Every structure is written in structure tokens, then in C-alpha cells.
Amino acid sequence: MRSSGLPVLDRLINELSRLPGIGQKTAQRLALFILKSDPVYVSDLADAMLDVKEKTGLCRQCFNIAEDELCSICANPKRNPAQICVVEDIVDIMAIEESHEFEGLYHVLGGVISPLSGVMPDDLHLAELAERVKEQKVQEVLMAINPSTEGEATMIYISRMLKDLDIRLTRIASGVPLGSQLEYLDTATIGRAILTRRDL
Amino acid sequence: MRSSGLPVLDRLINELSRLPGIGQKTAQRLALFILKSDPVYVSDLADAMLDVKEKTGLCRQCFNIAEDELCSICANPKRNPAQICVVEDIVDIMAIEESHEFEGLYHVLGGVISPLSGVMPDDLHLAELAERVKEQKVQEVLMAINPSTEGEATMIYISRMLKDLDIRLTRIASGVPLGSQLEYLDTATIGRAILTRRDL
């Protein structure tokens, strides 16, 4: 590891390089930027980091991050509680919210079932999902889970878990992304898009 | 800008995206990583940032970063004070130190002369360099300045500034980087390497 000869700077480089996608060189560049920055910015950044840890927890209903007991989506009376969108991670909520196409509530699993990585159904918020669907007047569960092998397995697990309940169970469409060109797309995606073709 | 629906998280994403090379998506990924991290790590990272601002200043002799009046290099009695290596930026010191080929002291200019960007000689630590060379028993000034147009102009400025002093004035070699292939190298570098060829 390159050393700056200054313990206080080496320590910052070391801490920064533990962030995902930040290597040694980038950490050094960021550390030197911080070193030269306006002190107000640095203290704002440090505060923002500490605040996000101190002032947030998980929504007790959907496991999204929340500043209160319920997240801002669960607490919003304009959202439709009869629709629940099941996602792997909090970041998926942000992506879906940006599309402005879903008006219901969410449920964050915290991952997908992956026995190879040691993630079993009990490690995810699956039981809480079943309970929510049973106890609240839920009409539709929309699975917005990434269509990976583990994602598909998780969707099968959820559909079995909820099969006796009188709800509509849906999944987001897989297919050709808007703006992409067929010739550059993988065959599995093209095959899936053909199999799940729609009538016009 | 994508919003997480959570002001405390949005604020962190916003602060992170002000770092160089960190876009909105990366800032979001880092913010979520911080959100899920061990609180000890987050407080260590925040502390390291604040410390680097609070506990460091510039070395009064060479303008490297320092925890005391003098940086660790200027304060090291094993370094040779008769050699001064002139660099643009603190980051260059780190790169040169890693090569273990220089035993003298440094002088950080804080940039290069660039009238187009509004950087004039007075904005750099050039006067301080002249004073150091005059007042201390300096035998060699090695210019390790990036060989850009502005860098070349700065080297010419320094050589004129120091021309009446009885010192050896050198610059690091420009040429073909070790491990690179001539066919992929730019013509200016090849031309320079031929002009500055050495006898074997």
C-alpha cells in the first residue's frame, strides 16, 4: 500500500478503500480531495454519514429504511395498501419510485433465496410478507425481483407460500429493455420475450 | 435526481456526489452501503475525515501536508537537504516516495503556471522556492513536473528564476514508460525519447 507518510491521511485512505468499488488509488484521490476541501463540506459529509446511521431504522411493516416506525411510503395515506410490491433490496424501491408507475406499498425481502451463499428462506422477510398478506386486505402481490436464477427460485417460493390466499400474484415483465437492439441482446432475454409475447 | 423519500439519506447521497468522480448512482450505492454498515466503521470513517482536516496543515518549508510545523519528510534528519524535488501537487510526492529513488526534500508548487486557467506565478509557491534555494545550501533542484504544455512553461520559468544561482538544475526524464510498447505510444513521447536518447 502506498503511504503518504502521514498517519492521519493513511488512516482516511484506508477507511475510504473499504467502501465498495473504491480501490486504493481512488481512495487516495478522495482523501486528498477531502484534505483540500472546505472544512464546512467535510463536516457536512461526516454529519450526513453519522445521521444516516443514527436517525434511521427499518420500517416495521415493509423493512424499507425509515426515520420513524413506518417508512415514508407506508405512512403515506395516498398509497394503496391493497397492492404490495415485493423487492430484494431498498435500492429497488428507489428505482421503482422513480418510474412513478406503482402506487401501492412495498415489502423488502433483504435478498433472495440462495443456498449456495447460505441464504435460506428464514434469513429473508418472507414470513412477515405472508403475515402481512393474510392480515391486511391485500389484493395484489407484485414481485419485482431480479430475474436471476435465485430470483426465479424466490418467486416460486413466494407463489407457493401464498397460493392458498385469494390474491392476484403478479411479476414484473421480463423482456427487451426499451431502446435496446435485439442483435446485441442475450438469447435468454430474447427467448423469454418471445415466450411472454403479448397480443396487440 | 432520484430521491430515496428519506431526507437524511438524500442528504448523504447529495454530499457524496460532490466528491470527484462520484456520480449520482455511485453516491447512492455508497450511501446504501454506509446505511447497512457496522456503525463502528461509519464513525471511524467520519472521524478520519474530520481528523484529516483538523489535524493537518501545510509544512511551512515545502507545503506538503503535515501534522506539525514541518512535514515528516522535512523533519527527517536522514533526508538530504541539499536536494530539492519540485512537484506540482502533494499526490506527486506520494508517487515519488513509493519509487524509493529520491532521498532529498520536496517543494510543492500547488499547480503549474496556466494563464488560461488564471494561474499566474504569484499563485504558486515559486518565490518560496527561490528563497529556499538561496538561503539553504541547496546543490540540486530536480523538477518532477508533469510534462504538459503548462508543466514545460513552469519548468522554463523556474530555470530562468534560478539561473544565476550556483546549483545543478535537473528534470525527470521523459520517454517510453517501462513495459509499454512503442507501437501504441503517442508520437510526441516517441519523438522526445529519441531526442533525449542516452549513450550506452
Interface residues (C-beta under 8 A of the other chain):
Chain A: R2 S3 S4 G5 L6 P7 V8 L9 R11 L12 N14 E15 L16 R18 L19 P20 G21 I22 T26 Q28 R29 L30 A31 L32 F33 I34 L35 S37 P39 Y41 V42 S43 D44 L45 A46 D47 A48 M49 L50 D51 V52 K53 K55 T56 I65 A66 E67 C71 S72 I73 D89 I90 V91 I93 M94 A95 E97 E98
Chain B: R2 S3 S4 G5 L6 P7 V8 L9 R11 L12 N14 E15 L16 R18 L19 P20 G21 I22 T26 Q28 R29 L30 A31 L32 F33 I34 L35 S37 P39 Y41 V42 S43 D44 L45 A46 D47 A48 M49 L50 D51 V52 K53 K55 T56 I65 A66 E67 C71 S72 I73 I90 V91 I93 M94 A95 E97 E98
